């Protein structure tokens, strides 16, 4: 559902409800993920495979906590009603056009292109695991990696050469020392996108 081709076909199929594409996508995604989690815990529930103690447990919960903090920081840079699909509903009702959200180049986006996915992976993998949790984590990781590919294509379509250059400066999911977007490049790329 995240691919450009699917979105175009789905929006055309929805006709007058095309504005609801994002809202429906988020609803279907939430139901699918909840279904996988519920089935996984029902079918694979078992004793813990990974449950560190002592300093390792403290480290695990610290990484998970840092993931939650990063998630909150990353979400702050987005127009959350637009992200959820609720703003499209309001704009449709008032007859206003839906504007494209600007390219995010500040904050955590200087260090990774997908900070929400990075935070999600930290939260997923830094917790005790049984077989159901392990399989869920593997599924969710594959989902996030595939989703980031579709997202990259969509962002190149939206922002063109500016996003392609941004990709050369900032890594996708894991920050690397010496590889981040500096102030001058961020300003130049933002100006290119605003034209």
N, C-alpha and C positions, 0 to 999 in steps of 0.2 A: 504493500500500500504506500510505501514511501517513494517509490520510483516515479519519475516524471511522467512516463507513459501511462502508468496506472492512474495517477492523479488526474491527468487530462481526460482519460476515458471515464473515470468515475465522476468527475465534475460534470462532464457532458451528460452522463446518464442521470445525474441528479437534477439536471435542468434548472428550474427556478430555486432549487435548494442547494445549488453549487456553492453558495457561501458557507454551507455547513460542512464542507469536506473535512476541514481540520478538526472540528468538533467530533464528527463521526469517527475519524481516524483515531483520535485519542480515546474515545469510548471503546472501539474495537480492540485497540492495543491493551487497554486496562483489563478488559474481559479476558483476552487471550492469555495475558500474563497471570492473572488470578487463576484461570483454569489450569495452566501448567503448574503453578505452585501447589494448588490444591491436589491435583492428581499425583504430582510427584511425592508429596508428603503422605498421601494415602497409599500409593503403590510401593514407595521405596523407604518409608520411615524405618529407621534402624538405629542401633546404638551409634554413638559419636565415632567418626573416623578421625577427626581432628579436634582436639579440645585442650589447647596448651594450658599449662599451669605456671604460676610464679611470674617471673619477669617476661616470659614469652606471652603470657595472657595479657599482661599490662600493655605490652607492645601492640598486640593484636587489637585491643580495644582502643588504643591511641590512634592507630591507623584508621580504624573505622570512624572514630570521632572526628578525625581530620577530614575524612571523606564527607561527613555530614556538613562540616563547616565550609568546605570547598563547594559543596552543592549549593548551600545557601548563598555564598558569595557569587557563584556563577549565575544563579537564577536572578540575582539582583540586576544584572546587566541586560536582561531581556524584558520585553513588554509581555508580561505574563498573561494578561487577558487575550492578547493576540496569539501567543504560544499555545494557549489552551483551546482557542477557537471561539471564545466568548465575545471577543471584540468584533469579530466578523458578523456575529448575530446582531449586535447593537448597531453597527454601521449599516448593515442591510436594512434594518428597521427604519433608520433615519434617512436612508438613501445616499449616504456618504460613500465615497470610494474607499476601497481597502488599499492602504499604502503598504509598500514593502518596508520591512524593518531595516534600518541601516546596518551595514556590516560592522560587527563588533571587533574592535582592534585594541581596546584598552583592558585594564585589569588582568584577569587570568588569561584572557585571550592573547596576551603578548607572549605567553609561555607555552600554551597548547591551544590548538584550534577547536577542540571539543572538551572544554572543562567539565561540562555536565557528565559526559561519558567517563572521563577520568575519575571524577568523584564517585560515580556509580560503581565503577570497578573496584575502587578502594573499599566501599561499603560492602559489596558482594563478597569479596575474597578475604576480608579481615573479620571473620567470625567463626565460631565453632561450626563444624560440618558433620552431618550424617550423609548417607548416600543420596537422599533426596536433595539436600542442600548442594552437594557437589554437582549433581546432574543439572540442577536449576542454574547454578553458577556457570556451568559450561554452556548451557543453552543461552542464558542472558548475555554472556560474553560474546558468543557467536552473533547474537542479535545486534549487539552494540557495534561490533566490528562491521557487520554488513550494513547496518544503518548509517555508520559514518561514511561508508563509500557512497551510498545514495545521497547523503547530505552533501558530500563534497561535489558531486555532479550538479546538484541543485544550486549550490552556492556559486559554482563557476558560471552556470547559466544566468544567475541573477547579477553577479558582480563582475564577471568577465576577467580581464587581465589583472585587475587589482587583487582578486582572490587568488588567482594563479600565482602571483608574486608573493602574496601573504603566505601561501603554502611553502614557498622556498625559505621563508624566514622562521616560521613557527612550526614545531612538530605537531603531529596529530593528537596523540594521547599522553605521551610520556615526555615531560620536560627534559631537555638536554642542556648541559652546561655550555654556555657560549652560543646557544641557538635560541634566540628570542627576538621579538620585534622591538626595535628601539624607537624612541620618540619621533625622530625625523622620518623614518620609514612609515610609521603609523600615520603621521600627519599627511604625508604625501599620498599614501594609499587611500586614506579617508577622503581627501580632496578629489582623487580620481573617481571614487565611487559616487560622490555627491554631484558630479557633473551630469 
